[in-house]
């Protein structure tokens, strides 16, 4: 979506320029610090790396959000 005129990608990271130089992101691990990651979400599960994941809220290796009535997972 960053290389067409429809979505108007507003990024200052020069994504298209990096792609033109051959950078793809292959073998790159990105860490996200959040209150929960849905590791089984269709957009994430193919590239989810359990060895690079940790749940600092639950002090375990399963970062799945806790959905409860108190909404304490924030």
PQR file of N, CA, C, O and H, with PARSE charges and radii, in Angstrom:
ATOM      1  N   UNK A   1       0.797  -1.208   0.000 -0.4000 1.5000
ATOM      2  CA  UNK A   1       0.000   0.000   0.000 -0.0000 2.0000
ATOM      3  C   UNK A   1       0.835   1.266   0.000  0.5500 1.7000
ATOM      4  O   UNK A   1       0.294   2.357  -0.178 -0.5500 1.4000
ATOM      5  N   UNK A   2       2.132   1.145   0.194 -0.4000 1.5000
ATOM      6  CA  UNK A   2       2.985   2.335   0.209 -0.0000 2.0000
ATOM      7  C   UNK A   2       3.519   2.696  -1.168  0.5500 1.7000
ATOM      8  O   UNK A   2       4.216   3.699  -1.321 -0.5500 1.4000
ATOM      9  H   UNK A   2       2.571   0.258   0.338  0.4000 1.0000
ATOM     10  N   UNK A   3       3.199   1.891  -2.168 -0.4000 1.5000
ATOM     11  CA  UNK A   3       3.736   2.195  -3.492 -0.0000 2.0000
ATOM     12  C   UNK A   3       2.647   2.552  -4.501  0.5500 1.7000
ATOM     13  O   UNK A   3       2.888   2.521  -5.708 -0.5500 1.4000
ATOM     14  H   UNK A   3       2.633   1.076  -2.044  0.4000 1.0000
ATOM     15  N   UNK A   4       1.455   2.889  -4.019 -0.4000 1.5000
ATOM     16  CA  UNK A   4       0.405   3.302  -4.947 -0.0000 2.0000
ATOM     17  C   UNK A   4      -0.115   4.684  -4.554  0.5500 1.7000
ATOM     18  O   UNK A   4       0.246   5.215  -3.504 -0.5500 1.4000
ATOM     19  H   UNK A   4       1.259   2.914  -3.038  0.4000 1.0000
ATOM     20  N   UNK A   5      -0.940   5.244  -5.381 -0.4000 1.5000
ATOM     21  CA  UNK A   5      -1.473   6.581  -5.103 -0.0000 2.0000
ATOM     22  C   UNK A   5      -2.817   6.550  -4.400  0.5500 1.7000
ATOM     23  O   UNK A   5      -3.402   7.601  -4.138 -0.5500 1.4000
ATOM     24  H   UNK A   5      -1.232   4.812  -6.234  0.4000 1.0000
ATOM     25  N   UNK A   6      -3.311   5.367  -4.093 -0.4000 1.5000
ATOM     26  CA  UNK A   6      -4.622   5.240  -3.468 -0.0000 2.0000
ATOM     27  C   UNK A   6      -4.563   5.413  -1.958  0.5500 1.7000
ATOM     28  O   UNK A   6      -5.415   6.085  -1.377 -0.5500 1.4000
ATOM     29  H   UNK A   6      -2.836   4.513  -4.306  0.4000 1.0000
ATOM     30  N   UNK A   7      -3.565   4.811  -1.318 -0.4000 1.5000
ATOM     31  CA  UNK A   7      -3.518   4.780   0.139 -0.0000 2.0000
ATOM     32  C   UNK A   7      -2.743   5.947   0.751  0.5500 1.7000
ATOM     33  O   UNK A   7      -2.849   6.187   1.953 -0.5500 1.4000
ATOM     34  H   UNK A   7      -2.873   4.265  -1.790  0.4000 1.0000
ATOM     35  N   UNK A   8      -1.992   6.653  -0.026 -0.4000 1.5000
ATOM     36  CA  UNK A   8      -1.252   7.829   0.447 -0.0000 2.0000
ATOM     37  C   UNK A   8      -0.441   7.519   1.699  0.5500 1.7000
ATOM     38  O   UNK A   8      -0.627   8.153   2.738 -0.5500 1.4000
ATOM     39  H   UNK A   8      -1.906   6.458  -1.003  0.4000 1.0000
ATOM     40  N   UNK A   9       0.450   6.552   1.602 -0.4000 1.5000
ATOM     41  CA  UNK A   9       1.287   6.143   2.727 -0.0000 2.0000
ATOM     42  C   UNK A   9       2.096   7.340   3.226  0.5500 1.7000
ATOM     43  O   UNK A   9       2.866   7.936   2.473 -0.5500 1.4000
ATOM     44  H   UNK A   9       0.602   6.037   0.759  0.4000 1.0000
ATOM     45  N   UNK A  10       1.921   7.677   4.468 -0.4000 1.5000
ATOM     46  CA  UNK A  10       2.597   8.823   5.061 -0.0000 2.0000
ATOM     47  C   UNK A  10       3.728   8.333   5.958  0.5500 1.7000
ATOM     48  O   UNK A  10       3.650   8.478   7.178 -0.5500 1.4000
ATOM     49  H   UNK A  10       1.296   7.193   5.080  0.4000 1.0000
ATOM     50  N   UNK A  11       4.748   7.770   5.391 -0.4000 1.5000
ATOM     51  CA  UNK A  11       5.844   7.227   6.178 -0.0000 2.0000
ATOM     52  C   UNK A  11       7.130   7.980   5.867  0.5500 1.7000
ATOM     53  O   UNK A  11       7.434   8.259   4.707 -0.5500 1.4000
ATOM     54  H   UNK A  11       4.812   7.652   4.400  0.4000 1.0000
ATOM     55  N   UNK A  12       7.870   8.299   6.903 -0.4000 1.5000
ATOM     56  CA  UNK A  12       9.172   8.934   6.703 -0.0000 2.0000
ATOM     57  C   UNK A  12      10.296   7.906   6.813  0.5500 1.7000
ATOM     58  O   UNK A  12      11.463   8.271   6.961 -0.5500 1.4000
ATOM     59  H   UNK A  12       7.623   8.071   7.844  0.4000 1.0000
ATOM     60  N   UNK A  13       9.944   6.614   6.740 -0.4000 1.5000
ATOM     61  CA  UNK A  13      10.946   5.562   6.878 -0.0000 2.0000
ATOM     62  C   UNK A  13      11.562   5.148   5.549  0.5500 1.7000
ATOM     63  O   UNK A  13      12.397   4.244   5.529 -0.5500 1.4000
ATOM     64  H   UNK A  13       8.997   6.317   6.619  0.4000 1.0000
ATOM     65  N   UNK A  14      11.183   5.770   4.444 -0.4000 1.5000
ATOM     66  CA  UNK A  14      11.743   5.476   3.126 -0.0000 2.0000
ATOM     67  C   UNK A  14      11.605   4.003   2.768  0.5500 1.7000
ATOM     68  O   UNK A  14      12.561   3.371   2.319 -0.5500 1.4000
ATOM     69  H   UNK A  14      10.504   6.504   4.460  0.4000 1.0000
ATOM     70  N   UNK A  15      10.417   3.466   2.970 -0.4000 1.5000
ATOM     71  CA  UNK A  15      10.157   2.045   2.734 -0.0000 2.0000
ATOM     72  C   UNK A  15      10.407   1.671   1.278  0.5500 1.7000
ATOM     73  O   UNK A  15      11.099   0.692   0.998 -0.5500 1.4000
ATOM     74  H   UNK A  15       9.640   3.979   3.335  0.4000 1.0000
ATOM     75  N   UNK A  16       9.858   2.429   0.369 -0.4000 1.5000
ATOM     76  CA  UNK A  16      10.012   2.110  -1.051 -0.0000 2.0000
ATOM     77  C   UNK A  16      11.484   2.178  -1.450  0.5500 1.7000
ATOM     78  O   UNK A  16      11.956   1.337  -2.214 -0.5500 1.4000
ATOM     79  H   UNK A  16       9.295   3.224   0.596  0.4000 1.0000
ATOM     80  N   UNK A  17      12.208   3.166  -0.942 -0.4000 1.5000
ATOM     81  CA  UNK A  17      13.636   3.270  -1.225 -0.0000 2.0000
ATOM     82  C   UNK A  17      14.410   2.059  -0.716  0.5500 1.7000
ATOM     83  O   UNK A  17      15.333   1.587  -1.380 -0.5500 1.4000
ATOM     84  H   UNK A  17      11.824   3.849  -0.321  0.4000 1.0000
ATOM     85  N   UNK A  18      14.043   1.559   0.447 -0.4000 1.5000
ATOM     86  CA  UNK A  18      14.703   0.357   0.988 -0.0000 2.0000
ATOM     87  C   UNK A  18      14.396  -0.852   0.124  0.5500 1.7000
ATOM     88  O   UNK A  18      15.283  -1.662  -0.145 -0.5500 1.4000
ATOM     89  H   UNK A  18      13.293   1.943   0.986  0.4000 1.0000
ATOM     90  N   UNK A  19      13.152  -0.984  -0.314 -0.4000 1.5000
ATOM     91  CA  UNK A  19      12.782  -2.106  -1.190 -0.0000 2.0000
ATOM     92  C   UNK A  19      13.590  -2.047  -2.489  0.5500 1.7000
ATOM     93  O   UNK A  19      14.055  -3.076  -2.979 -0.5500 1.4000
ATOM     94  H   UNK A  19      12.431  -0.326  -0.096  0.4000 1.0000
ATOM     95  N   UNK A  20      13.755  -0.850  -3.043 -0.4000 1.5000
ATOM     96  CA  UNK A  20      14.503  -0.704  -4.296 -0.0000 2.0000
ATOM     97  C   UNK A  20      15.969  -1.093  -4.121  0.5500 1.7000
ATOM     98  O   UNK A  20      16.619  -1.491  -5.087 -0.5500 1.4000
ATOM     99  H   UNK A  20      13.377  -0.014  -2.646  0.4000 1.0000
ATOM    100  N   UNK A  21      16.491  -0.984  -2.913 -0.4000 1.5000
ATOM    101  CA  UNK A  21      17.879  -1.380  -2.643 -0.0000 2.0000
ATOM    102  C   UNK A  21      17.988  -2.876  -2.340  0.5500 1.7000
ATOM    103  O   UNK A  21      19.090  -3.390  -2.150 -0.5500 1.4000
ATOM    104  H   UNK A  21      15.963  -0.660  -2.128  0.4000 1.0000
ATOM    105  N   UNK A  22      16.851  -3.575  -2.295 -0.4000 1.5000
ATOM    106  CA  UNK A  22      16.872  -5.016  -2.075 -0.0000 2.0000
ATOM    107  C   UNK A  22      16.613  -5.456  -0.648  0.5500 1.7000
ATOM    108  O   UNK A  22      16.652  -6.651  -0.356 -0.5500 1.4000
ATOM    109  H   UNK A  22      15.956  -3.158  -2.450  0.4000 1.0000
ATOM    110  N   UNK A  23      16.347  -4.510   0.252 -0.4000 1.5000
ATOM    111  CA  UNK A  23      16.046  -4.886   1.630 -0.0000 2.0000
ATOM    112  C   UNK A  23      14.627  -5.438   1.698  0.5500 1.7000
ATOM    113  O   UNK A  23      13.689  -4.823   1.191 -0.5500 1.4000
ATOM    114  H   UNK A  23      16.316  -3.539   0.015  0.4000 1.0000
ATOM    115  N   UNK A  24      14.478  -6.592   2.322 -0.4000 1.5000
ATOM    116  CA  UNK A  24      13.161  -7.235   2.389 -0.0000 2.0000
ATOM    117  C   UNK A  24      12.679  -7.463   3.808  0.5500 1.7000
ATOM    118  O   UNK A  24      11.483  -7.661   4.022 -0.5500 1.4000
ATOM    119  H   UNK A  24      15.240  -7.092   2.734  0.4000 1.0000
ATOM    120  N   UNK A  25      13.559  -7.442   4.764 -0.4000 1.5000
ATOM    121  CA  UNK A  25      13.205  -7.771   6.137 -0.0000 2.0000
ATOM    122  C   UNK A  25      13.404  -9.242   6.461  0.5500 1.7000
ATOM    123  O   UNK A  25      13.149  -9.669   7.588 -0.5500 1.4000
ATOM    124  H   UNK A  25      14.530  -7.281   4.590  0.4000 1.0000
ATOM    125  N   UNK A  26      13.856 -10.019   5.489 -0.4000 1.5000
ATOM    126  CA  UNK A  26      14.099 -11.435   5.722 -0.0000 2.0000
ATOM    127  C   UNK A  26      15.172 -11.593   6.806  0.5500 1.7000
ATOM    128  O   UNK A  26      16.177 -10.884   6.813 -0.5500 1.4000
ATOM    129  H   UNK A  26      14.064  -9.673   4.575  0.4000 1.0000
ATOM    130  N   UNK A  27      14.934 -12.537   7.717 -0.4000 1.5000
ATOM    131  CA  UNK A  27      15.822 -12.835   8.845 -0.0000 2.0000
ATOM    132  C   UNK A  27      15.908 -11.710   9.866  0.5500 1.7000
ATOM    133  O   UNK A  27      16.866 -11.642  10.636 -0.5500 1.4000
ATOM    134  H   UNK A  27      14.116 -13.113   7.711  0.4000 1.0000
ATOM    135  N   UNK A  28      14.918 -10.832   9.877 -0.4000 1.5000
ATOM    136  CA  UNK A  28      14.857  -9.759  10.863 -0.0000 2.0000
ATOM    137  C   UNK A  28      13.784 -10.107  11.882  0.5500 1.7000
ATOM    138  O   UNK A  28      12.679 -10.501  11.509 -0.5500 1.4000
ATOM    139  H   UNK A  28      14.140 -10.887   9.252  0.4000 1.0000
ATOM    140  N   UNK A  29      14.096  -9.967  13.159 -0.4000 1.5000
ATOM    141  CA  UNK A  29      13.131 -10.204  14.226 -0.0000 2.0000
ATOM    142  C   UNK A  29      12.742  -8.853  14.810  0.5500 1.7000
ATOM    143  O   UNK A  29      13.602  -8.048  15.167 -0.5500 1.4000
ATOM    144  H   UNK A  29      14.994  -9.647  13.462  0.4000 1.0000
ATOM    145  N   UNK A  30      11.454  -8.617  14.902 -0.4000 1.5000
ATOM    146  CA  UNK A  30      10.935  -7.375  15.467 -0.0000 2.0000
ATOM    147  C   UNK A  30      10.257  -7.700  16.788  0.5500 1.7000
ATOM    148  O   UNK A  30       9.459  -8.633  16.869 -0.5500 1.4000
ATOM    149  H   UNK A  30      10.755  -9.271  14.612  0.4000 1.0000
ATOM    150  N   UNK A  31      10.572  -6.943  17.805 -0.4000 1.5000
ATOM    151  CA  UNK A  31       9.949  -7.132  19.106 -0.0000 2.0000
ATOM    152  C   UNK A  31       8.944  -6.020  19.337  0.5500 1.7000
ATOM    153  O   UNK A  31       9.219  -4.847  19.086 -0.5500 1.4000
ATOM    154  H   UNK A  31      11.221  -6.185  17.739  0.4000 1.0000
ATOM    155  N   UNK A  32       7.780  -6.410  19.818 -0.4000 1.5000
ATOM    156  CA  UNK A  32       6.715  -5.453  20.111 -0.0000 2.0000
ATOM    157  C   UNK A  32       6.418  -5.530  21.598  0.5500 1.7000
ATOM    158  O   UNK A  32       6.127  -6.604  22.124 -0.5500 1.4000
ATOM    159  H   UNK A  32       7.557  -7.364  20.022  0.4000 1.0000
ATOM    160  N   UNK A  33       6.490  -4.397  22.270 -0.4000 1.5000
ATOM    161  CA  UNK A  33       6.123  -4.347  23.678 -0.0000 2.0000
ATOM    162  C   UNK A  33       4.698  -3.835  23.752  0.5500 1.7000
ATOM    163  O   UNK A  33       4.423  -2.683  23.415 -0.5500 1.4000
ATOM    164  H   UNK A  33       6.726  -3.525  21.843  0.4000 1.0000
ATOM    165  N   UNK A  34       3.805  -4.684  24.188 -0.4000 1.5000
ATOM    166  CA  UNK A  34       2.386  -4.350  24.229 -0.0000 2.0000
ATOM    167  C   UNK A  34       1.769  -5.085  25.403  0.5500 1.7000
ATOM    168  O   UNK A  34       2.445  -5.870  26.069 -0.5500 1.4000
ATOM    169  H   UNK A  34       4.028  -5.619  24.461  0.4000 1.0000
ATOM    170  N   UNK A  35       0.497  -4.840  25.663 -0.4000 1.5000
ATOM    171  CA  UNK A  35      -0.167  -5.520  26.769 -0.0000 2.0000
ATOM    172  C   UNK A  35      -0.701  -6.886  26.372  0.5500 1.7000
ATOM    173  O   UNK A  35      -1.287  -7.579  27.204 -0.5500 1.4000
ATOM    174  H   UNK A  35      -0.052  -4.203  25.122  0.4000 1.0000
ATOM    175  N   UNK A  36      -0.518  -7.283  25.140 -0.4000 1.5000
ATOM    176  CA  UNK A  36      -0.937  -8.598  24.687 -0.0000 2.0000
ATOM    177  C   UNK A  36      -0.827  -8.705  23.185  0.5500 1.7000
ATOM    178  O   UNK A  36      -1.060  -7.736  22.462 -0.5500 1.4000
ATOM    179  H   UNK A  36      -0.042  -6.719  24.464  0.4000 1.0000
ATOM    180  N   UNK A  37      -0.471  -9.890  22.719 -0.4000 1.5000
ATOM    181  CA  UNK A  37      -0.361 -10.141  21.279 -0.0000 2.0000
ATOM    182  C   UNK A  37      -1.174 -11.388  20.976  0.5500 1.7000
ATOM    183  O   UNK A  37      -0.963 -12.437  21.585 -0.5500 1.4000
ATOM    184  H   UNK A  37      -0.282 -10.676  23.307  0.4000 1.0000
ATOM    185  N   UNK A  38      -2.087 -11.277  20.052 -0.4000 1.5000
ATOM    186  CA  UNK A  38      -2.875 -12.437  19.641 -0.0000 2.0000
ATOM    187  C   UNK A  38      -2.033 -13.269  18.686  0.5500 1.7000
ATOM    188  O   UNK A  38      -2.107 -13.102  17.469 -0.5500 1.4000
ATOM    189  H   UNK A  38      -2.259 -10.425  19.557  0.4000 1.0000
ATOM    190  N   UNK A  39      -1.229 -14.169  19.254 -0.4000 1.5000
ATOM    191  CA  UNK A  39      -0.277 -14.959  18.471 -0.0000 2.0000
ATOM    192  C   UNK A  39      -0.954 -15.845  17.441  0.5500 1.7000
ATOM    193  O   UNK A  39      -0.319 -16.265  16.474 -0.5500 1.4000
ATOM    194  H   UNK A  39      -1.169 -14.304  20.243  0.4000 1.0000
ATOM    195  N   UNK A  40      -2.242 -16.136  17.634 -0.4000 1.5000
ATOM    196  CA  UNK A  40      -2.967 -16.985  16.686 -0.0000 2.0000
ATOM    197  C   UNK A  40      -3.796 -16.177  15.685  0.5500 1.7000
ATOM    198  O   UNK A  40      -4.604 -16.750  14.954 -0.5500 1.4000
ATOM    199  H   UNK A  40      -2.758 -15.794  18.420  0.4000 1.0000
ATOM    200  N   UNK A  41      -3.610 -14.870  15.643 -0.4000 1.5000
ATOM    201  CA  UNK A  41      -4.322 -14.035  14.674 -0.0000 2.0000
ATOM    202  C   UNK A  41      -3.820 -14.372  13.267  0.5500 1.7000
ATOM    203  O   UNK A  41      -2.616 -14.544  13.077 -0.5500 1.4000
ATOM    204  H   UNK A  41      -2.954 -14.404  16.237  0.4000 1.0000
ATOM    205  N   UNK A  42      -4.712 -14.470  12.278 -0.4000 1.5000
ATOM    206  CA  UNK A  42      -4.293 -14.837  10.913 -0.0000 2.0000
ATOM    207  C   UNK A  42      -3.204 -13.934  10.325  0.5500 1.7000
ATOM    208  O   UNK A  42      -2.393 -14.404   9.528 -0.5500 1.4000
ATOM    209  H   UNK A  42      -5.690 -14.331  12.432  0.4000 1.0000
ATOM    210  N   UNK A  43      -3.166 -12.663  10.696 -0.4000 1.5000
ATOM    211  CA  UNK A  43      -2.143 -11.759  10.169 -0.0000 2.0000
ATOM    212  C   UNK A  43      -0.774 -11.982  10.813  0.5500 1.7000
ATOM    213  O   UNK A  43       0.243 -11.565  10.259 -0.5500 1.4000
ATOM    214  H   UNK A  43      -3.825 -12.281  11.344  0.4000 1.0000
ATOM    215  N   UNK A  44      -0.740 -12.632  11.968 -0.4000 1.5000
ATOM    216  CA  UNK A  44       0.513 -12.770  12.708 -0.0000 2.0000
ATOM    217  C   UNK A  44       1.044 -14.192  12.794  0.5500 1.7000
ATOM    218  O   UNK A  44       2.257 -14.391  12.849 -0.5500 1.4000
ATOM    219  H   UNK A  44      -1.566 -12.971  12.418  0.4000 1.0000
ATOM    220  N   UNK A  45       0.160 -15.184  12.805 -0.4000 1.5000
ATOM    221  CA  UNK A  45       0.588 -16.530  13.182 -0.0000 2.0000
ATOM    222  C   UNK A  45       1.634 -17.148  12.256  0.5500 1.7000
ATOM    223  O   UNK A  45       2.419 -17.978  12.716 -0.5500 1.4000
ATOM    224  H   UNK A  45      -0.826 -15.023  12.760  0.4000 1.0000
ATOM    225  N   UNK A  46       1.680 -16.796  11.019 -0.4000 1.5000
ATOM    226  CA  UNK A  46       2.676 -17.367  10.118 -0.0000 2.0000
ATOM    227  C   UNK A  46       4.097 -16.929  10.500  0.5500 1.7000
ATOM    228  O   UNK A  46       5.053 -17.680  10.305 -0.5500 1.4000
ATOM    229  H   UNK A  46       1.043 -16.122  10.645  0.4000 1.0000
ATOM    230  N   UNK A  47       4.228 -15.732  11.036 -0.4000 1.5000
ATOM    231  CA  UNK A  47       5.551 -15.202  11.371 -0.0000 2.0000
ATOM    232  C   UNK A  47       5.784 -15.034  12.867  0.5500 1.7000
ATOM    233  O   UNK A  47       6.802 -14.472  13.271 -0.5500 1.4000
ATOM    234  H   UNK A  47       3.451 -15.123  11.195  0.4000 1.0000
ATOM    235  N   UNK A  48       4.867 -15.508  13.688 -0.4000 1.5000
ATOM    236  CA  UNK A  48       5.016 -15.383  15.135 -0.0000 2.0000
ATOM    237  C   UNK A  48       6.174 -16.257  15.624  0.5500 1.7000
ATOM    238  O   UNK A  48       6.267 -17.426  15.249 -0.5500 1.4000
ATOM    239  H   UNK A  48       4.040 -15.965  13.360  0.4000 1.0000
ATOM    240  N   UNK A  49       7.040 -15.708  16.442 -0.4000 1.5000
ATOM    241  CA  UNK A  49       8.193 -16.431  16.965 -0.0000 2.0000
ATOM    242  C   UNK A  49       8.045 -16.570  18.476  0.5500 1.7000
ATOM    243  O   UNK A  49       8.258 -15.610  19.216 -0.5500 1.4000
ATOM    244  H   UNK A  49       6.965 -14.758  16.746  0.4000 1.0000
ATOM    245  N   UNK A  50       7.686 -17.749  18.923 -0.4000 1.5000
ATOM    246  CA  UNK A  50       7.475 -17.964  20.363 -0.0000 2.0000
ATOM    247  C   UNK A  50       8.764 -17.792  21.161  0.5500 1.7000
ATOM    248  O   UNK A  50       8.712 -17.436  22.338 -0.5500 1.4000
ATOM    249  H   UNK A  50       7.514 -18.529  18.322  0.4000 1.0000
ATOM    250  N   UNK A  51       9.908 -18.035  20.549 -0.4000 1.5000
ATOM    251  CA  UNK A  51      11.180 -17.874  21.264 -0.0000 2.0000
ATOM    252  C   UNK A  51      11.546 -16.406  21.457  0.5500 1.7000
ATOM    253  O   UNK A  51      12.420 -16.086  22.263 -0.5500 1.4000
ATOM    254  H   UNK A  51       9.951 -18.324  19.592  0.4000 1.0000
ATOM    255  N   UNK A  52      10.885 -15.514  20.724 -0.4000 1.5000
ATOM    256  CA  UNK A  52      11.144 -14.080  20.874 -0.0000 2.0000
ATOM    257  C   UNK A  52      10.015 -13.398  21.637  0.5500 1.7000
ATOM    258  O   UNK A  52       9.892 -12.173  21.603 -0.5500 1.4000
ATOM    259  H   UNK A  52      10.175 -15.774  20.070  0.4000 1.0000
ATOM    260  N   UNK A  53       9.189 -14.187  22.323 -0.4000 1.5000
ATOM    261  CA  UNK A  53       8.008 -13.641  22.985 -0.0000 2.0000
ATOM    262  C   UNK A  53       8.040 -13.913  24.485  0.5500 1.7000
ATOM    263  O   UNK A  53       8.505 -14.957  24.942 -0.5500 1.4000
ATOM    264  H   UNK A  53       9.289 -15.181  22.350  0.4000 1.0000
ATOM    265  N   UNK A  54       7.530 -12.941  25.234 -0.4000 1.5000
ATOM    266  CA  UNK A  54       7.433 -13.079  26.683 -0.0000 2.0000
ATOM    267  C   UNK A  54       6.299 -12.198  27.169  0.5500 1.7000
ATOM    268  O   UNK A  54       6.104 -11.087  26.677 -0.5500 1.4000
ATOM    269  H   UNK A  54       7.152 -12.092  24.863  0.4000 1.0000
ATOM    270  N   UNK A  55       5.555 -12.702  28.136 -0.4000 1.5000
ATOM    271  CA  UNK A  55       4.444 -11.957  28.726 -0.0000 2.0000
ATOM    272  C   UNK A  55       4.913 -11.355  30.048  0.5500 1.7000
ATOM    273  O   UNK A  55       5.005 -12.054  31.057 -0.5500 1.4000
ATOM    274  H   UNK A  55       5.713 -13.604  28.536  0.4000 1.0000
ATOM    275  N   UNK A  56       5.209 -10.059  30.036 -0.4000 1.5000
ATOM    276  CA  UNK A  56       5.695  -9.417  31.265 -0.0000 2.0000
ATOM    277  C   UNK A  56       4.577  -9.238  32.283  0.5500 1.7000
ATOM    278  O   UNK A  56       4.850  -9.098  33.475 -0.5500 1.4000
ATOM    279  H   UNK A  56       5.135  -9.492  29.216  0.4000 1.0000
ATOM    280  N   UNK A  57       3.317  -9.239  31.833 -0.4000 1.5000
ATOM    281  CA  UNK A  57       2.199  -9.155  32.775 -0.0000 2.0000
ATOM    282  C   UNK A  57       2.017 -10.470  33.522  0.5500 1.7000
ATOM    283  O   UNK A  57       1.850 -10.475  34.742 -0.5500 1.4000
ATOM    284  H   UNK A  57       3.096  -9.353  30.864  0.4000 1.0000
ATOM    285  N   UNK A  58       2.050 -11.580  32.800 -0.4000 1.5000
ATOM    286  CA  UNK A  58       1.832 -12.890  33.402 -0.0000 2.0000
ATOM    287  C   UNK A  58       3.100 -13.613  33.778  0.5500 1.7000
ATOM    288  O   UNK A  58       3.045 -14.693  34.367 -0.5500 1.4000
ATOM    289  H   UNK A  58       2.186 -11.577  31.809  0.4000 1.0000
ATOM    290  N   UNK A  59       4.260 -13.032  33.445 -0.4000 1.5000
ATOM    291  CA  UNK A  59       5.559 -13.625  33.730 -0.0000 2.0000
ATOM    292  C   UNK A  59       5.663 -15.047  33.156  0.5500 1.7000
ATOM    293  O   UNK A  59       6.114 -15.976  33.826 -0.5500 1.4000
ATOM    294  H   UNK A  59       4.305 -12.155  32.967  0.4000 1.0000
ATOM    295  N   UNK A  60       5.233 -15.181  31.901 -0.4000 1.5000
ATOM    296  CA  UNK A  60       5.336 -16.470  31.215 -0.0000 2.0000
ATOM    297  C   UNK A  60       5.597 -16.217  29.735  0.5500 1.7000
ATOM    298  O   UNK A  60       5.773 -15.072  29.318 -0.5500 1.4000
ATOM    299  H   UNK A  60       4.867 -14.426  31.357  0.4000 1.0000
ATOM    300  N   UNK A  61       5.621 -17.266  28.956 -0.4000 1.5000
ATOM    301  CA  UNK A  61       5.956 -17.125  27.538 -0.0000 2.0000
ATOM    302  C   UNK A  61       4.741 -17.095  26.619  0.5500 1.7000
ATOM    303  O   UNK A  61       4.882 -17.276  25.410 -0.5500 1.4000
ATOM    304  H   UNK A  61       5.478 -18.196  29.295  0.4000 1.0000
ATOM    305  N   UNK A  62       3.556 -16.872  27.168 -0.4000 1.5000
ATOM    306  CA  UNK A  62       2.334 -16.803  26.360 -0.0000 2.0000
ATOM    307  C   UNK A  62       1.776 -15.386  26.420  0.5500 1.7000
ATOM    308  O   UNK A  62       1.163 -15.013  27.420 -0.5500 1.4000
ATOM    309  H   UNK A  62       3.441 -16.725  28.150  0.4000 1.0000
ATOM    310  N   UNK A  63       1.977 -14.578  25.361 -0.4000 1.5000
ATOM    311  CA  UNK A  63       1.562 -13.178  25.388 -0.0000 2.0000
ATOM    312  C   UNK A  63       0.097 -12.929  25.020  0.5500 1.7000
ATOM    313  O   UNK A  63      -0.290 -11.784  24.791 -0.5500 1.4000
ATOM    314  H   UNK A  63       2.475 -14.880  24.549  0.4000 1.0000
ATOM    315  N   UNK A  64      -0.727 -13.991  24.959 -0.4000 1.5000
ATOM    316  CA  UNK A  64      -2.137 -13.792  24.607 -0.0000 2.0000
ATOM    317  C   UNK A  64      -2.796 -12.841  25.601  0.5500 1.7000
ATOM    318  O   UNK A  64      -2.584 -12.960  26.808 -0.5500 1.4000
ATOM    319  H   UNK A  64      -0.412 -14.922  25.145  0.4000 1.0000
ATOM    320  N   UNK A  65      -3.595 -11.896  25.100 -0.4000 1.5000
ATOM    321  CA  UNK A  65      -4.305 -10.974  25.990 -0.0000 2.0000
ATOM    322  C   UNK A  65      -5.314 -11.719  26.849  0.5500 1.7000
ATOM    323  O   UNK A  65      -5.837 -12.764  26.460 -0.5500 1.4000
ATOM    324  H   UNK A  65      -3.767 -11.800  24.119  0.4000 1.0000
ATOM    325  N   UNK A  66      -5.572 -11.166  28.014 -0.4000 1.5000
ATOM    326  CA  UNK A  66      -6.621 -11.699  28.885 -0.0000 2.0000
ATOM    327  C   UNK A  66      -7.859 -10.843  28.671  0.5500 1.7000
ATOM    328  O   UNK A  66      -7.864  -9.656  28.999 -0.5500 1.4000
ATOM    329  H   UNK A  66      -5.147 -10.318  28.331  0.4000 1.0000
ATOM    330  N   UNK A  67      -8.884 -11.431  28.132 -0.4000 1.5000
ATOM    331  CA  UNK A  67     -10.135 -10.709  27.928 -0.0000 2.0000
ATOM    332  C   UNK A  67     -11.063 -11.051  29.083  0.5500 1.7000
ATOM    333  O   UNK A  67     -11.533 -12.183  29.198 -0.5500 1.4000
ATOM    334  H   UNK A  67      -8.880 -12.395  27.865  0.4000 1.0000
ATOM    335  N   UNK A  68     -11.324 -10.066  29.940 -0.4000 1.5000
ATOM    336  CA  UNK A  68     -12.224 -10.300  31.073 -0.0000 2.0000
ATOM    337  C   UNK A  68     -13.086  -9.051  31.299  0.5500 1.7000
ATOM    338  O   UNK A  68     -12.880  -8.007  30.681 -0.5500 1.4000
ATOM    339  H   UNK A  68     -10.943  -9.146  29.846  0.4000 1.0000
ATOM    340  N   UNK A  69     -14.042  -9.195  32.192 -0.4000 1.5000
ATOM    341  CA  UNK A  69     -15.004  -8.119  32.441 -0.0000 2.0000
ATOM    342  C   UNK A  69     -14.348  -6.870  33.005  0.5500 1.7000
ATOM    343  O   UNK A  69     -14.839  -5.765  32.773 -0.5500 1.4000
ATOM    344  H   UNK A  69     -14.210 -10.043  32.695  0.4000 1.0000
ATOM    345  N   UNK A  70     -13.246  -7.017  33.743 -0.4000 1.5000
ATOM    346  CA  UNK A  70     -12.604  -5.854  34.352 -0.0000 2.0000
ATOM    347  C   UNK A  70     -11.689  -5.123  33.384  0.5500 1.7000
ATOM    348  O   UNK A  70     -11.229  -4.019  33.678 -0.5500 1.4000
ATOM    349  H   UNK A  70     -12.847  -7.915  33.931  0.4000 1.0000
ATOM    350  N   UNK A  71     -11.420  -5.733  32.222 -0.4000 1.5000
ATOM    351  CA  UNK A  71     -10.539  -5.131  31.214 -0.0000 2.0000
ATOM    352  C   UNK A  71      -9.194  -4.726  31.823  0.5500 1.7000
ATOM    353  O   UNK A  71      -8.658  -3.661  31.516 -0.5500 1.4000
ATOM    354  H   UNK A  71     -11.794  -6.630  31.983  0.4000 1.0000
ATOM    355  N   UNK A  72      -8.655  -5.594  32.694 -0.4000 1.5000
ATOM    356  CA  UNK A  72      -7.409  -5.270  33.375 -0.0000 2.0000
ATOM    357  C   UNK A  72      -6.175  -5.408  32.490  0.5500 1.7000
ATOM    358  O   UNK A  72      -5.085  -4.989  32.878 -0.5500 1.4000
ATOM    359  H   UNK A  72      -9.090  -6.459  32.944  0.4000 1.0000
ATOM    360  N   UNK A  73      -6.337  -5.983  31.325 -0.4000 1.5000
ATOM    361  CA  UNK A  73      -5.193  -6.205  30.445 -0.0000 2.0000
ATOM    362  C   UNK A  73      -4.900  -4.951  29.626  0.5500 1.7000
ATOM    363  O   UNK A  73      -5.112  -4.927  28.414 -0.5500 1.4000
ATOM    364  H   UNK A  73      -7.223  -6.324  31.011  0.4000 1.0000
ATOM    365  N   UNK A  74      -4.418  -3.922  30.292 -0.4000 1.5000
ATOM    366  CA  UNK A  74      -4.085  -2.687  29.589 -0.0000 2.0000
ATOM    367  C   UNK A  74      -2.940  -1.986  30.265  0.5500 1.7000
ATOM    368  O   UNK A  74      -2.514  -0.922  29.815 -0.5500 1.4000
ATOM    369  H   UNK A  74      -4.246  -3.941  31.277  0.4000 1.0000
TER
END
